[in-house]
Amino acid sequence: MHKPIKYAEKAVTYAANAAWVVFDKLNSINPNPSFTPKWSDKPLLKSWEKTKPTLGWPRETDSLCPKCVPEARREILDGKKDWKDLLHEKVGELKAQIIERDGKILMVKECPVHGKFEDVMSIDPAFFKHLEEVFPGRDIRAHNDSKLHNHGSSTITHGRGSVLTVDLTNRCNMMCDPCFMDANQVGFVHELSWDDIKQLLDNAISIKPRRQMSVQFSGGEPTLSPYFLDAVRYARKVGYTSVQAATNGIEFAKSPEFARQAAEAGLRYLYLQFDGIGNAANSHRAVGNLFDVKLRAIENAWSAGIDIVPVTTIVNGVNNEQVGRIIQFALDNPKKIPFLSFQPVSFTGRDEEVTDERRKAQRYTLSHLAHDVKNQMGIGEPIRDWFPISFMATFSDWSDLTHGPEATWGQLSCGCHPNCGVGMGVMVDKET
């Protein structure tokens, strides 16, 4: 029966493709105008109205010098430079070239002051091309937020983002390497007041298009903020449905009661730092029993009704061999872990001064991850089964249509650049 079934599947596939071509042609004849929902002052975009940045390669893009940016920040902190200059000057910006060389996609750029930089964007050009080809296009242009989104040349121009990250404090109860932030490193405590927190959450709601966003409280370690539980509670009160904590899990491991209070406040997801299976795989965090802490945090959070999302920062040569084991761990615990979040290393924060040699050796991209999943788990074809985060807009558009013009929130939609999943390092592709 195997061959007849295969032939039948092919026939259905060909018929569906042909039907879609016919439907698409008919649908393009005198199309009805899109409606304007309550959550936007502009109409929904049809697929052919969506714009895209320049894709493919070789191409030129805007990027940043990894030396100029921290120097400018230091001058601002030292009072030598006005932060408002960031609104009017293109501080640290320079042009970069995206090219293919030796079977890899590279970003190369040269600063007149600090010299030449290059980094790997992908080890698989075909995979890179696939991610760009399925990019569905940008969201509705941002509006009603000229003051909130006034960030100079870094101003968001389309959509409004899908995750609002609120750094409650720069305090932390660990000293990790790598660390995206500079927690415990800057010589002073920066912690949001209660009024600051409410203002951030209120401002984000006012931005149009008013799409539902995830709110992720981060830091440092967000649970060290005296307003952590209040912030979670307020976020749910004003309308955010997905409230998250990006945490190392220590406070949740220490106290089942704290986990219960967080759940009652409205915490939906625990985005749990998770580097691998076993204490040895977590030893680079310099906490001897850290995996045991993770297991306790998972148990306490799950018992309180919070979903756990292990978040793995993958560093080449440190824990990239753990990809398969982490996936298997999630498969073995389906009730507690709904999905995983793999984050290729980004050399920022505490690792901003990374040497060229270390950055090259530890570089890890989305293309590495796609191949590691296949090689370590025996599942998934990179070009067939992987899509950029922004592909979710395809489903968001359908949902926006079905909810109609009276909906007060648009659906979650990420319009980020299809290359954004490759991590940052010293490269930034700012075309979106």
N, C-alpha and C positions, 0 to 999 in steps of 0.2 A: 504493500500500500504506500510505501514511501514515495516512489516516483510519481504516481498519479496525484498525490497530495501536493507535491512540489509543482507539478504542471498546473494544477488548479490555482495554487497561490499566485503563480506567475500571471495566469490569465486574469485573475481578479485585480492584481496590481496594474497590469496594462489597461484594463477597463477603467479603473479608478483614475489613472493618469489622464486618459483620453477624456473622461467625463469632466475632470477638472479644467482641462484646456477649454472645452466648450463652454462650461459655466463661467469661467473667467472672462472669456470674450463677450458673452452675452451680458455679463454684469457690468462691463465697461461701457456699454451703450447707454447714453443718457442717464448716468448714475444720479441717485438722489443725493442732495447735500447732507453733510453730517450734522447731527444736532450738537448743541452746546450744553453740556451738563452743568449742574449747579456747582460742581467742584472746580470748574474752569470758566474763564471768561472768553475762551477761544474754543472753536469747535473741535471735535475729535478728528484726528488725521486719518485719511485713507492711506493705504499702503503706498500708493504712487505719489502721495504728497510728502512722505517722509524723506528727509535729507540724510546724507551720510558724509562723513569726513573722507578725505582722500585715502584710499586704501591701496594695497599692492606694494610692490617694490621693484626697483629702487624708488624711494620717495624721500621728500624732505618733511620734517616735522619740527614743532617747537619742543624744546627740552630745557633742562636746567644744568648749570654747572654745579657739581657736588661740593665744590670748594667755596664758590661765591656765596651760596645760600647760607651756610652756617656763619660765614664771616659777616654777612649783612645782619643776621639775627643777633650776633654778638654786639655789633655796633649799636643796634637799637636798644638792647638790654643795658649797655653801658652808657646810654644817653648821648651817644655821638651822632645818632641818626634818628630822624623822626619816622615813626612807624607809618605815617601817612604817605611817605614816599613809595610804599608798596602799592598804593592805589594809582600812582601816576608814573612810576618808573618800572621798567621791566627788569627788576633786580635779579641778576643771575641767569636771565634767559639767554638762550642761544639756539642756533639752528642745529639740527642733527640729521644725519642721513641713516635711513634704514636700508640695509643692503643684504645680499646673500653672499656668503663666502665659506668655502670648505664645507658645504652641506649644512650650514647654520644661518639663521637670520640674526644679524647684528645691528646694534645701534652704535654709530660712531659720531663723535662730536669733538670740537676743539674750542677751548676757551682761550682768548688772547692773553690772559693772565696766567692761567694754571695749566695750560697745555691740553693734550689729547686724552680722551677717554673713550672706551668702548666696552660694550657688554653684550652678552648673549640674550636674545629675546626668545629664541626657539632652536631646539636641536633637530627639528623636523619641519622643513619648509612646507611640505604638503599639508601637514596638520595646521600650521600657521595660516595657510591659504584657505583651508576649509573654515576656520573660525571667522575669517573676514568675509567669506562668501555668504555665510548664513546670518550675518548681522542684519537685523530687520529694519534698522534705521532709527533716527532720533525721535524723541518724544515731542509732545506739544512744547512750543517755545515758552520759557519761563516768563511770568508776568505778575504784576501787582507786588513786586518785591525789589524795587530799585535800590532801596536802602539796605535791606537785609543781604542781598546778593551783590553788593558793591565791593568786590574783591579785586579790583583792577583787572589785569589781564587774566587772572584766574577765576573770574566771575562765571558762575554756572549760567549757561544760556538756554539749555533745553531740559525739560522735566524739572525735577527738584531733588533727585536722589532717592534711593530706596532704604537707606539706613541712616538714621540720625544718631551719631555717636556723641555722647556727652561724657567728657572726662571729669568725673566728680572731684578727683584729687590726684596729685602726683606722688602721694605717699604710697608705699608698698611694703609688704612683709616678706618680700624676696628681693634678691639682687641677680636677676636673670641675665644670661647671655645666650641667645640674642634677646633684645628688648626693643620693641617698636618705639617705645617712648624713652624718656630720660628719667624715669622714676628714681627717686632718692639720689639723684645725681647732680642737680643744679644748685644745691646749697641753700635752697629755701623751699618752703611748703606753699604750693599753690592749690587752693581748695575753694570750690564754688560755694557761695552762700546760698541760702534757701531762695532768696529773691533772684539770684543769678539762674538757678535751676529752673524756676517757674518761667522766667523770661525766655529762656532758650526753648522750652517746650511750647510756650504760647506763640512765639515768633514762628516756629516751624509750621504750626498749624495754619498760619495766615498766608503762607506762600502758595501761589497757584501756578500750575495745576495742583490742587489739593489732593494728592494721592496718599493712600495709606502707606505709612512707613513703619519699619521696625525701629524701635528706640533701644539702643544698646548703651547701657551705662558702663563706663570703662574708667581707666586711670592711667597710671598707677593701679592700685587695687581698689575697685569701687566700694567694696564692702567696708572699707576703713572710713569712708565718709560718714559723718554723723547723720546725714540726710538720705542715706541710701534707700531705706525702706519708704520714707516719705516721698522720695523721687519716683520710685516704682508706683506707688499708690496714686500720685498725681498724674503720671503719664497715662494710666488706665482711665482715670477720671475724665481727662480731656479728650479721650477718643482713640488713643493708640492701642491696637489689639495685640501686637507682638512686642512685648517688653522683655528685654534680655539683659543679662549681666555677663560681661567679659571678665572672667575671674580665674584665679589660680585654685579656687575651691577650698582654701584653708579654713575660712570661717564656716563654710557649710559642713566641712568635715568635723570641725570642733563641736558643733551644736546642732542637733536635730531640731531644737526649738527655733533657732535662727532660720533654718530652712523652712519651717512651718510658717513663721512670720512673713518671710519673703513670698511664699506661695499665697498667703492670705492677702498680701498687699497687691498681688496681681502679676508676680514674676512668672513668665511663661517658659522661657528658655534659659538654661545655664550654659553659656558658651565657655566651656571648661578647657583651660590650657591642658594639652594632652600630647606628650611627645612620643609615647611608645608604650609597649607592654613590658612590665617589669621595672623594678627600681633601677636596674643598670641602664635601661634605655632612657631614664630620666635623670641620670646622674650629673649631666652637664649643667643642671639647674642648681647644683650644690646643696640639695636637700636629700639626705640619705634615704629616707623612706617615702619619697614623693609619690610613687605609684600607689602605695598603700593609702596615702592621703586622698588620692584621686578616687579610689574605690569607695572609701568612706563617704566622700562628698557625693558621689553618684548615688549611693544607697540612701543617704539622708534626703537628698533633693527629690529623688524618685518617690520615696515614701511620702513626701509632702505634696506630691502632685506636680512637680516641675519636670519638664522634659530636658534631657541632657544632650548637648551637642559638643562632642569632643572636637577641639580646635587644635590642629597640629601645624606648627611652624616647621616646615621641612628644610633642613640644611644639608646640603650635599656632603657626604662623608661623616655626618653626625647621626642622623636618624632616617635617612632615605630608605634604608633597608627595612624599616618598620611599617611601610605603607600597607603591605599585605596583612601583617599581623593586626594592625589597627582595624582594617576593614573586617577581618574575621572576628575580632572582638565585638564589633557592632552587630554583625550577623548573629553572633551567639547571644546577644542581649537586645533583641528587637523591641521589647516592651519599654526599655529604659532609654534607648538611643534611637531616635527617629531618623537622624541623618548625621553625616560627618562634614566637617569643614577643614579642608586642607589649604594651607596658606604657604606657598613658596616664600622663602626667606626674603625679607626686605631689610636692607642694611640702613636703618634709620635709627633715630633715638640714640641709645647707648652705643650702638654699633656704627654710628655715623663716620667715625674715623677709621673704618676698616681699611686695611692695606689693599693695594691692587692685587697682590698675590693671594690673600685670603678670599677676597671677593670672587676672584676667578675660580679658585678651588671649591668654594662652597656655594657657588651659583646654582640655583635650582629653579626651573621654570615649569609652567603648566604642561609643556610638552614632555619634560622629564616625568612628571606625575602620570600622564596618560600612558606612557610606556611602562612605568613601574607597576601600575595597576595590572596591565596586561601580563607582564613578565612574572610578577609575584603571585598573582591570583589566577591567572589563566582566563581572565574574562575581559571583554571589551576590546573593540578595535578603535584606536584613536580617531581616525578620520570618520568612522561611521557613527560612533556612539558619544562623542564629546561635542558640546556646544558652548558658546560664550554665555556668560550670565545674562547678557542683554537679550538672549533669545526668548526669555520669559515674557517679553513684551508681546510676543505673538499671542499668548494665552490671555494676557492682561487686556489686550485690545478687544478680544472676543467677550471677555467678562464685562468690560465697560459698556459694550453694546447691549448686552442682555440686561444689565442693571438699569439702563435707560437714563433719560435726561433728569430725572428727579433725585438721583443718587447724590448724597452729600459728600461722599468720599470716592475718589477714583481708586482703581485697584493697584496693588503694588506693582511697580514696573521699574526695571533697571535699564537705563539707556546708556550705560557706560561703553566706552570704546571696546571693540572686540579683542584688542590686544591687552586690556587691563589685567587679565588673568595671569599674565606672565610675571607678575611681581614688579617691584620698583627698582631696587638697587640704586644705581646712579642714573637710572634712566626714567624719564617721564614723557609719555606721549600725551600731549595736551590738546589734541585736535578736537575732542568732544567737550 
